[in-house]
Amino acid sequence: NSSITLSMFFIISSCFTPVFGGFLLNTMPETKLLRCGTPLFQPTPVTSCRKKMACDYSRRVIFDSFAFLATGTFTGFKTGPNNAAAAVLTSTENADKEKIALGYKRLTYLIDNWEKETTVCNSGGQDNPYIGCDRKPDKVMEYLGYKNMNDPLFRADKTLIRLQNLIPSQDSEAQAEYQDALDTWVEKSEEGSGMAYLSSWGEANPGGGKDRVALFIERSKKDVIEARDSLATVMRLLDIRVD
């Protein structure tokens, strides 16, 4: 605690200031006229004056140090850092919640528009949209946060772990449900991304073809749905709402 540390510094220093002060006073020229409770310009014995000044200064420093420790009036050290830390923590929590909400919305959009988002066509306007079209499963990895550091779900497992501290520790049921959702996210997001990666190599592998690409990308969709639903559980437990 900064206030206690600073107070101890004052108390310890008060034990040494009389010695240091006495050293300074002892170095004063013997002919110097001082005012030590006597009218100004009246010569005063230097030795007695030194003792009086050293004692007065020592008593004042010790009294001020103990008063500081007792009253805790140095509020800048006492409360300032705590308030700043709390503000930073709240800001981080809000940012994490926004990431989860935005990631949830993006995954929902991906699921609702699965074929559109995972297909790229160069058909030139032909009637059959799949003539000259290729499935692009890397879109799945992008939506899951595996392609871009700026994606809201980039390293979402770390985000979810931080937000878990908002679940009351005494609520064992909520803690267990949150942990299950976290585990599901980690498992299904990795599987969904992995299946999408396999799908991208479906035609290049021996015996592969468009059917293999479609097979793996549909398996990936199931994982993405479960991953999205795990975020829905987190949002419900943390009362995170989406527009």
C-alpha angles and dihedrals in degrees: 000000000000096000093053093046092050092047092052088051091056093047093049092045090051089063092057102036094078090055092047091043091050090052091053092047092049089057093057116112112262091230095058114116113223135188109232106159091313132106113279117267090021110126112243128189105264096217096057090043092054092052093048094049093047093049094045092049093046093051092047094051094047093048093049092048094052091044089053092051094046099047100033090213093155090091094162091074094033102053108006100080092043092053091047092049091049091051092051091048092051091048091051092048092051091049091050091050091051090052092053093047093048092045090051091052092049093050090048090053091049092051093047091049099033102142093039093051096042097045129075117190130195095177097130092231099309119164094247107066092202096058105106091003128130130197112241107202092172085082087071092057089048094054091046091056099252098117108046132039089212093058112112091234095050105132088353090167089068090048092051092048091054092048091050088078088071091067109093109254091221092057098085094173094055091044091053093046092049092049091051090051091049092050091047092051093051093047100042097040090053093045092047092051091045093051090049090052091051089049091055088060095042095109097039096057120087110273090013130132144148090297090060090049091052092046095056095040091055090051087052090054091059090053092048091053091053091046091051091049090053089057088051089057091050091049092051093050092047094039092239111164131198127213 
